[in-house]
């Protein structure tokens, strides 16, 4: 599932070192404004203006993502590689474990589609990998090591970074150590974007303490419990009762906790991942969903 938006702009830079096999040909898409439109370089660098995709350019981009910070990159990588047939993109993505990798399947599909143009390296902090280079936290030392060993730094047009605060600080320190000009660095602290469609506030008339009967099915196993309508989300309530359910970001972004609502009505605090078709089909984000009706039937197998 990708991000929705009006795909308008990308901040980009100079010509890249790498020529790649021609891809899908020029596209009229541009990186959507909601993805990295707020990425800024160093203070006073004057690089805050969006630059449209240039099909004739031969640029090389490097990206560093941590956890939920991968979200804008999914759109950025897809649109850059489709819109600039000679562009290449190298992405370093830090997570705790393989199972915590958000958008793993979608990223793998992009790598397969753009062989030779999209390089993807996973870095895991809580699991051993075959190469020590890809183990550990995405901190200053790790970012510097990855950059020196896997990039030709003076040929990178722009360095994009999106992730939690400590990773961002580590990246800035690493780039300073490597002598990378601040005007080539674009950073965004991954925060709360505007909600997508489908997010509904709790009804004003909802009675405090009123409960609903929740039925959840996953892998053919059904669990039932009572849940206060003004209390925890469906996901949190189920996890508290030791119900084994999938989740990752718990912020309404990754859709790992997506399930189909077969009966009843819910309200969601936010929705950053489900599109209109999924909402109309009855899908909800259980990490954001609270009961409105007296009974809910939620299916993770559908």
C-alpha positions as CSV (number, residue, x, y, z in Angstrom):
1,X,0.0,0.0,0.0
2,X,1.4,3.4,-1.0
3,X,0.9,6.8,0.3
4,X,-1.9,8.9,-1.3
5,X,-1.3,12.4,-2.5
6,X,-1.1,14.7,-5.4
7,X,2.5,13.7,-6.3
8,X,3.9,17.1,-7.1
9,X,7.4,17.7,-6.1
10,X,10.9,16.5,-5.2
11,X,13.9,18.4,-3.9
12,X,16.7,17.2,-6.0
13,X,20.2,18.3,-7.1
14,X,22.9,17.8,-9.5
15,X,23.9,15.1,-12.0
16,X,24.7,11.7,-10.5
17,X,27.7,9.4,-11.1
18,X,25.7,6.3,-12.2
19,X,24.0,5.5,-15.4
20,X,21.4,2.7,-15.2
21,X,19.5,0.6,-17.6
22,X,16.6,2.5,-19.0
23,X,13.6,1.9,-16.8
24,X,9.9,2.5,-17.5
25,X,10.5,5.7,-19.4
26,X,9.7,9.2,-18.5
27,X,6.7,9.7,-16.2
28,X,4.7,12.8,-15.5
29,X,4.5,11.9,-11.8
30,X,6.5,13.9,-9.3
31,X,7.2,13.0,-5.7
32,X,4.0,13.8,-3.8
33,X,4.1,17.0,-1.8
34,X,3.1,15.3,1.5
35,X,6.0,12.9,1.5
36,X,9.2,15.0,1.7
37,X,7.8,18.4,1.0
38,X,9.0,19.5,4.4
39,X,12.5,18.2,4.1
40,X,14.9,21.1,4.5
41,X,18.6,21.3,4.3
42,X,20.8,23.2,6.8
43,X,19.6,26.5,8.1
44,X,19.8,29.3,5.5
45,X,20.9,27.0,2.7
46,X,18.1,28.2,0.5
47,X,17.3,24.6,-0.6
48,X,13.7,24.5,0.6
49,X,12.1,24.9,-2.8
50,X,10.7,21.8,-4.5
51,X,12.3,20.8,-7.8
52,X,10.2,18.9,-10.3
53,X,11.3,15.5,-11.5
54,X,13.7,15.9,-14.5
55,X,13.4,12.8,-16.9
56,X,16.7,13.7,-18.6
57,X,18.7,13.9,-15.3
58,X,21.2,11.2,-14.3
59,X,21.1,11.7,-10.5
60,X,22.0,9.5,-7.6
61,X,20.2,9.7,-4.4
62,X,21.0,8.2,-0.9
63,X,18.4,7.7,1.8
64,X,18.6,6.8,5.5
65,X,15.4,5.7,7.2
66,X,14.6,4.5,10.7
67,X,11.4,2.7,11.7
68,X,8.3,4.6,10.7
69,X,10.6,7.1,8.9
70,X,10.4,4.7,5.9
71,X,6.9,5.9,5.1
72,X,7.8,8.9,2.8
73,X,10.6,7.0,1.1
74,X,8.2,4.5,-0.3
75,X,6.6,7.2,-2.5
76,X,9.9,9.0,-3.1
77,X,11.8,6.0,-4.4
78,X,8.9,4.8,-6.6
79,X,8.4,8.2,-8.2
80,X,12.0,9.1,-8.7
81,X,12.8,5.8,-10.4
82,X,9.8,6.0,-12.6
83,X,10.2,9.7,-13.5
84,X,14.0,9.7,-14.0
85,X,14.9,6.6,-16.0
86,X,18.6,7.1,-15.4
87,X,18.4,7.9,-11.7
88,X,19.6,5.5,-9.0
89,X,18.7,5.4,-5.3
90,X,20.5,3.7,-2.4
91,X,18.4,3.3,0.7
92,X,19.7,2.3,4.2
93,X,16.8,1.2,6.5
94,X,17.2,0.6,10.2
95,X,14.9,-1.6,12.3
96,X,15.1,-3.8,15.4
97,X,14.4,-7.2,13.8
98,X,13.3,-8.6,10.4
99,X,9.7,-9.0,11.7
100,X,9.6,-5.2,12.6
101,X,10.4,-4.1,9.0
102,X,7.6,-1.9,7.8
103,X,6.7,-2.1,4.1
104,X,9.1,-5.0,3.7
105,X,7.2,-6.6,0.8
106,X,6.6,-3.3,-1.1
107,X,10.3,-2.4,-0.8
108,X,11.3,-5.9,-2.1
109,X,9.0,-5.4,-5.0
110,X,10.6,-2.1,-5.9
111,X,14.1,-3.6,-5.7
112,X,13.0,-6.4,-8.0
113,X,11.4,-4.0,-10.4
114,X,14.4,-1.6,-10.6
115,X,17.3,-4.0,-10.5
116,X,20.6,-2.1,-10.8
117,X,18.9,1.2,-10.0
118,X,17.5,0.7,-6.5
119,X,19.8,-0.7,-3.8
120,X,18.3,-1.5,-0.4
121,X,20.2,-2.4,2.7
122,X,18.5,-3.4,5.9
123,X,20.3,-2.7,9.2
124,X,19.1,-4.6,12.3
125,X,19.8,-3.6,15.9
126,X,18.4,-6.6,17.7
127,X,19.3,-9.5,15.4
128,X,22.6,-10.7,14.1
129,X,23.2,-10.4,10.3
130,X,25.7,-12.2,8.1
131,X,27.8,-9.1,7.8
132,X,28.6,-7.0,10.9
133,X,28.2,-3.9,8.7
134,X,24.4,-4.4,8.7
135,X,24.1,-5.0,12.5
136,X,23.7,-2.3,15.1
137,X,21.9,0.9,15.7
138,X,21.6,3.6,12.9
139,X,23.8,6.0,14.9
140,X,26.6,8.3,14.0
141,X,29.2,5.5,13.6
142,X,27.0,3.2,11.7
143,X,25.8,5.8,9.2
144,X,29.3,7.0,8.6
145,X,30.5,3.4,8.1
146,X,27.7,2.5,5.7
147,X,28.3,5.7,3.7
148,X,32.0,5.3,3.4
149,X,31.8,1.6,2.4
150,X,28.8,1.6,0.1
151,X,28.7,5.1,-1.5
152,X,31.0,7.3,-3.6
153,X,30.2,10.3,-1.4
154,X,31.3,13.1,-3.8
155,X,29.0,11.8,-6.5
156,X,25.8,11.7,-4.4
157,X,23.4,14.5,-5.4
158,X,21.3,14.5,-2.2
159,X,21.2,12.7,1.1
160,X,17.7,12.2,2.5
161,X,17.1,11.3,6.1
162,X,13.9,10.5,7.9
163,X,13.5,8.9,11.3
164,X,13.5,9.3,15.1
165,X,15.4,12.2,16.7
166,X,18.5,10.3,17.9
167,X,19.1,8.9,14.4
168,X,18.7,12.3,12.8
169,X,21.3,13.7,15.2
170,X,23.6,10.8,14.4
171,X,23.2,11.4,10.7
172,X,24.0,15.1,11.0
173,X,27.1,14.3,13.0
174,X,28.2,11.6,10.5
175,X,27.7,13.9,7.5
176,X,29.8,16.6,9.2
177,X,32.5,14.0,9.9
178,X,32.5,12.9,6.3
179,X,32.7,16.5,5.0
180,X,29.3,16.5,3.2
181,X,28.1,19.9,2.3
182,X,25.0,20.8,4.3
183,X,23.2,22.0,1.2
184,X,23.0,18.4,0.0
185,X,21.4,17.1,3.2
186,X,17.6,17.0,3.5
187,X,16.1,15.9,6.8
188,X,12.7,15.3,8.3
189,X,11.8,14.3,11.8
190,X,9.1,11.8,11.2
191,X,6.1,13.2,13.0
192,X,2.4,13.3,12.6
193,X,1.1,14.1,9.1
194,X,-2.4,15.3,8.3
195,X,-4.9,12.4,8.7
196,X,-6.2,10.6,5.7
197,X,-9.8,9.9,5.0
198,X,-11.7,7.6,7.3
199,X,-10.5,9.0,10.6
200,X,-13.5,9.8,12.7
201,X,-13.6,11.4,16.1
202,X,-15.5,9.7,18.8
203,X,-19.2,10.7,18.9
204,X,-19.9,13.5,21.3
205,X,-22.8,11.4,22.7
206,X,-20.7,8.4,23.6
207,X,-21.5,7.4,27.2
208,X,-18.5,7.0,29.4
209,X,-18.0,3.5,30.7
210,X,-20.3,1.9,28.1
211,X,-18.9,-1.3,26.7
212,X,-19.1,-3.2,23.5
213,X,-18.7,-6.9,22.7
214,X,-15.7,-7.5,20.5
215,X,-15.2,-10.7,18.4
216,X,-11.8,-11.1,16.7
217,X,-10.8,-13.9,14.3
218,X,-7.2,-14.5,13.3
219,X,-5.8,-17.7,11.8
220,X,-9.2,-19.3,12.4
221,X,-9.1,-18.7,16.2
222,X,-11.8,-16.5,17.6
223,X,-11.4,-14.3,20.7
224,X,-14.2,-12.4,22.5
225,X,-14.0,-9.7,25.1
226,X,-15.7,-6.6,26.4
227,X,-14.2,-3.2,25.5
228,X,-15.1,0.2,26.9
229,X,-16.0,2.5,24.0
230,X,-14.0,5.4,25.4
231,X,-11.0,3.2,26.4
232,X,-8.1,1.5,24.6
233,X,-8.0,0.7,20.9
234,X,-9.1,-2.7,19.7
235,X,-5.5,-3.7,19.1
236,X,-4.3,-2.6,22.5
237,X,-7.2,-4.2,24.3
238,X,-6.6,-7.5,22.5
239,X,-2.9,-7.5,23.2
240,X,-3.6,-6.9,26.9
241,X,-5.6,-10.0,26.8
242,X,-2.8,-12.0,25.2
243,X,-4.5,-12.2,21.8
244,X,-1.8,-12.8,19.2
245,X,-2.3,-10.0,16.6
246,X,0.1,-8.4,14.1
247,X,1.3,-4.8,14.5
248,X,4.3,-2.6,13.9
249,X,4.1,1.2,14.2
250,X,0.8,1.5,16.2
251,X,0.5,5.0,14.7
252,X,-1.9,4.4,11.9
253,X,0.8,4.3,9.2
254,X,2.1,0.9,8.3
255,X,-1.3,-1.0,8.1
256,X,0.2,-4.2,9.7
257,X,-2.8,-4.3,12.1
258,X,-5.3,-3.9,9.3
259,X,-8.4,-6.1,9.6
260,X,-11.9,-6.3,8.1
261,X,-14.9,-5.1,10.1
262,X,-17.7,-7.6,9.3
263,X,-20.2,-6.2,11.8
264,X,-20.6,-3.1,13.8
265,X,-19.2,0.4,13.7
266,X,-15.9,1.9,14.8
267,X,-14.3,5.3,14.9
268,X,-10.6,5.7,14.2
269,X,-8.3,8.3,15.8
270,X,-6.2,8.7,12.7
271,X,-5.8,7.0,9.3
272,X,-2.6,7.5,7.3
273,X,-2.5,4.2,5.4
274,X,-5.9,2.9,4.2
275,X,-7.2,4.3,0.9
276,X,-10.8,4.9,0.0
277,X,-11.3,1.5,-1.6
278,X,-10.2,-0.3,1.5
279,X,-12.4,1.9,3.7
280,X,-15.4,1.2,1.6
281,X,-14.6,-2.5,1.7
282,X,-14.8,-2.4,5.5
283,X,-11.1,-2.4,6.5
284,X,-10.0,-0.7,9.6
285,X,-6.7,0.0,11.5
286,X,-7.2,-1.8,14.8
287,X,-4.5,0.3,16.4
288,X,-6.7,3.3,15.9
289,X,-10.2,1.9,16.1
290,X,-12.6,2.2,19.0
291,X,-16.1,0.7,19.2
292,X,-19.2,2.8,18.5
293,X,-21.8,0.0,18.3
294,X,-22.6,-2.6,20.9
295,X,-21.1,-5.4,18.9
296,X,-18.0,-5.7,16.7
297,X,-16.9,-8.6,14.5
298,X,-13.3,-8.1,13.3
299,X,-11.6,-10.5,10.9
300,X,-7.8,-10.6,10.4
301,X,-8.1,-13.5,7.9
302,X,-10.2,-11.7,5.4
